[in-house]
Each structure stands twice: as structure tokens, then as C-alpha cells.
Amino acid sequence: MTRTIVAAIDGSPASRAAADWAAREAELRDLPLKLVKVWEPLPDTLAATSASDTTTLEHWSGKVLRAAVEETTARHPGLKVLEELIAGRPAEALPEAAAEAELLVLGSRGLGRLGGFLVGSVGLSVVAHSRTPVVLVRAGENAADEYLPETAHGAGRRFRPVVLGLDTERAGDTVTAFAFEEAARRGAPLHVVQSWALPPYTVHAVAAAADLYEQYARDMAALLTGTLLPWREKYPSVEVVEVSRTGGVVDHLLDAAAGASLVVLGRRVRRNPLGTHIGPVAHAVLHHATAPVAVVAHD
């Protein structure tokens, strides 16, 4: 089966931004791009008496898809663009359509550069149930946003950093490898963010609090360095910046995301098929980051 990047299309400005981001990613990876439009048939109780409405929905969906293919091809003339029109529920059909893909890209309504994303229930459900890495791209995202401002226009453009939120206690190789690969193909630095809190026993050691804090901070920084050492050796061309801080990980990630081309987060695979559990950190970052966010499933 041909490896592809898949982007979901619905005719909205957000999905157009997602298609354009996915096209640039496909060019970086030298892969075809597949644009997918999912249309939801009428319930059986209505379909029997509304055949013309069902036909209209399918026809309109096909027009939206063809327009997206034409626009993307015009913007990326050297890129192979495939298309697929699917009947079904988007939350179920999109993970299935991208099951063999390298990446699934979705759009989200933008709330401005300070507001981040507005991620709906369908987007959250797709993220929660897809084993394929999912990237959320906000409306208004464009190619210039990926580059350092002083290099965004003209020759010699350089990508903004890739940011990885890493939990060293549950560091998944799949997530870390994804982040290093993205940084390597962009020639961008990788900023690895680790957040930690002092253990409960330090509460009772008031007199030694400062020394305990300093020692624990050094220990956590050393743990991050040790975790990343084999990855540095595997990807010697990637400049790695380690950020080990106490406090809320979401705040640290959002600060880093403000200057990033991509934020990478992990999502532990849940065996319960019900619900849209993606974890509180991923949920918060998806809603508030101003850069595209990749959520990578791992065991």
C-alpha cells in the first residue's frame, strides 16, 4: 500500500489550512497527499423518503473535495494529490481512512494568535481513537508561520523549533522518535520540555528546603539528559535544547509553542473504546497552543 499523508477536508478555512500544511509535510517527506472528505448519510428513517437529499449531500461533498484537490494542486504543482470520498461518521471514518497513513491532519477553528484552537468533539474523538499520529492545524496557519520571522520571506528560510513535551517517567520511544524525525527533516532545533514537582516528603523539611530543591532540580535535569542521550547519538544533526522546570507542564509547553513550528505530545493508548480520553495535558495544549500540535499514540 502506498504511504501517504492524509488531510481531512470539509470546505472550511480550517480544513484548507490543514490541507496546505499537510501538503508541505508531504513534500518534506516526499510522499503523496490524500485529501479525504467524509459525508454523513441521512439516518435510515429519513433516507427512505429523502433519496434526493442524500444524493445532494454526496454531490455537494464531491464538489468540495474536487475544489480542494484543484486548489492544493495549484499551490503545490509538483505534489501528487489523491482523493477519497467516504460515507460515514467522521469520528469513525477518519481514523480508519488514515490507518495505513504516515500522518492524519485536521483543521480547527482559530481563536486568534492568543486564543489558539477551538477543537470540537469530532476532532477530539479522532485524536483519541487514531493510532496514526494526528496533527491539528488552526485556521489561518500559513507557510510563513513555520519559519523564524527574520527568515520567513526570501532565501535561506529556517524553521522555528520543534517542541516535544516529554514525561521522563513514561517516555515513549514512538513519541520521541517522531519529534526527532520532524526536527531532522526541518533542520530545526528540538526543544524538549520536562516539568516536575518536588516530592511530598520535602514539605516537612523546611530548614533544608532550598538545598533539597537545588538537588532535586539537578537530579531531574540529569534524568532528562540521560533519557535523551541515545537520541542525540542517533540524530547527531539535531540541536537539542533541554528545558527542565518545576511547575505546570501545560504553561511551559504553551510558552514554548509560541515560538514553535510544531508541538509534539504523546497519548497513551486506552483499551476502552468509549469516550474521548486524550489526557489533560494534550487536551489543554490542543485548545490553547498557537502552533500546529501533533498527538502521537503510544502503548
N, C-alpha and C positions, 0 to 999 in steps of 0.2 A: 504494500500500500504506500502511495506517495505521501511523504511527510509534508505537512502544511502548517501555516499559521491560520487560525480561524477567527474571523471577526463577525459578531452578531450585528445585523442591520435591522433598523425599524423605521428609517426615514427621518429620525430626529437629528438635531445638530450634534447631540452627544454621540450618536452612533456614527455620524460622519467623521467626527474627531477620532473615534475608536478605529474606524476603517483606515484612516490616514496613518495613525500611529502603528497599526498592525502592518500596513504596507511598508513603512520604514523598517520595522523589525524584520519583516520577511526579506527585505533587501540586505540587511545586516547578516542574516543567516543564510542567504542565497537559497531561499525556499519559495514555493508558490504561496499565494494568499488565497484563501477560500472565504468568500462572503456568504453568510448564511442568513436567510430570512425565515423566521418561524411564524406561521399564521395559525390561529386557533379556530378550528371549525366550530359551528354552532352546536349546542347540545342536541342530542338525538331527538328530544321532544320538539325542538324547533326546526331541525334540519328537514324533516319530512314535509313541512309546509312552507319552507323558505329556501328551496333549492337555488333560486336566483340570487338570494343574499349570500349563500355560501360561495357560489360561483364568482360573485362580485368581490368578496373578500380575497379569494385566491387570485383573481385577476389583478386586483389592486396591489397585493403583496408582490406579485411577479413584477409589476411595473416599478415598485420601489427598489426591488433587488437589481433589476436591469439598469436603473438610473445610477445606483451606487457603483455597479461594475463599470459603467461608462465613465463616471467621474473619477474613480480610482485609477483606471487605466490611463486616462488623460493626464493625471497628476504623476503617475509612475509608469511611463511608457515602456520601460524595459522589464517590468514585472509581469509574471504570469498570474492572471487573476481568474480563479474558478468561482462558480456559484452553485448554490444549492437552496431550493425552496422546500420547506418541510412543513407538514401539517402536524400540529400537536400543541402541547403546552410548553411555552418557552423554558420554564424552570426545569422541565424534564428533558426536553428535546435538545437543548443546547449542550449539556454535559455529554449526552450520547453522541451528538454530532461531532464533538471535539475529542472523543475518547482516544483516537489514534493520532491526534494532532500534537504539535510541539507546544502550542500555546492557544488559549482562548481569550479573546479581547472583547470587553464590553464597554459601553459608554454609560456615563452617569451625568445627570443634570448638574451643571456647575452652580455653585453659590458665590462665585467670585473668588479672587485670589486669597482672600482672608477666610472665606467660608468653606472652601473645599468642595466635597461631593455631597450630593443627595442620592444615597443608594437605596433603591426601592426593594420591596420584598422579593421580586423576581431575581434581581442581581445578587442579593444575599443568599437566596436559595441555590443559585447556580454556583456561587463560590463554595457554599457548604457541601455540595454534593459532587463537585467535579474533582476527579483525580488528576486531570490535566491542570497545569498552572494557569491561573486566571489573572488577567490584568484589567484593572478598572481605570478608564481614561475619562477625565471630565470634559464636558462641553467647553469649547474654546481652546483646548490644548492644540498647539501647533509645533512645527519642527523647531522654530527658534527657541521655544521654551526648554528644549533639551540641552542647549549649549550655554556655556558661560557667556554672560551678556557682552563682554568685550570681544568675543569671537563669533557671535551668533550670525553676523552678516559678512559674507565675503569668504575668502580662502582662509585655510588654517583654523577651521572651527574645531573647538574642543568641547567634549561632552561635560556636563555637570556630573558630580559624583553619583555613584550608585550607593544607596544606603541599605544596610542589612540590619534588621533587628534580631539579635541573637540571644537566646537563652542558653547559657553555657551548661546548665543542668540537663537540658533536653535538646542539645544541639543536634539537629538532623542533618545528615550528610547531603540529602537531596536538596534542602533549602540552601545550605552553604554553597554547594556546587553551582546551583542556579545563579546565585548572586555573583560568584566569581566569574562564571561564564559571561554574564551580562556586562560586568565591568571590563573583562578582557576584550570582548568584541567591540566595545565602545572606546577602548583605550582610555578609560576613565578611572579615577581613584575609587576605591571601595571603602566607605566609612562604615565600620561595624560598631553598632551601638549596644552596649550592655548596661542594664540597670540593676541595682541591688539595694538591699536594705540590711541594716545591722541586725544580727540575730537577737532574739528576745533576751538572752541572758545578759546582754550589755546594759539593759535598763537598770540592773541592780549594782552596776559597777560605776557609780557616778564619778568617784575620785579618779578612776583610770579611763574615763570616757574618751578623752582626747587621744590617748595612746592607743586604745582599742580601735577607735575609728581609723586612725592612720594605718594601723597594722592590717585591719580588715580591708581597707581600700587597696593596700598594696597586694594583699592576697587575691582579691577579686581581679585586679588588673593583671596579675601573673597568670591567673586561671584563663583569662581571655587570651593572653599572649600564647599560652600553651595550646589552647584549643585551635588557634589559627595557624600555628607553626607549620603543620603539614600542608595546609592550603597555600601558605606563602611559598612553600617549596614547589608545590605543583603548578602554581601560577606565578612564576617569578616576575613576569612583566606587569603584574597588577600592583599598584601602590596601595597599601593598606593603612588606613588611619583607624586606630583603636580608640573608642570612646567608652570609658568605664566610669559610670557615675551613680551616685545614690539618688533615690527619688523615683518619681513616677516614670515608667518607661514610655508611656504614651506621649508625655510632654517632651521627652528627649527625642523621640522619633519624629514628632511633628516639627520640632526645631530644625532637625537635620533635613527633613523633607522639603523645607522651604527653599533649599538650595540644591535640590537633587534632580537628576533626570529620571530616576526610578527608585522606588522603595520596595524592598523585598521582605516579606513576612512568611512565617510558617503557619500551617494549620494542621493540627493533629487530626488524623482520620478517625471519625467516630463510627462505630459499628451500628448504632441506632439510626435507621433510615429516616426517622421522623425529625422535624424541626430544622432550624437553620442555625445550628450552633457553629460559630467560627471562632469563638474565643473573644473575650472582652477587649484585648489589645488590638487584634485585627479589626474588630468591629469599629472601635473608636478611630483608628487610623484611616480606615476606609472612608469614614464620614467626614474627616477633617483635613486630611493631607491635601496639599495643593499640587503634588506631583503624581504621576501615574503610580498605582500600587499593584504589585504582583503578590498574589497569595498562592503559596506552594504547599500542596498537601504532602504530609509525611506520616509514617507509622509511629 
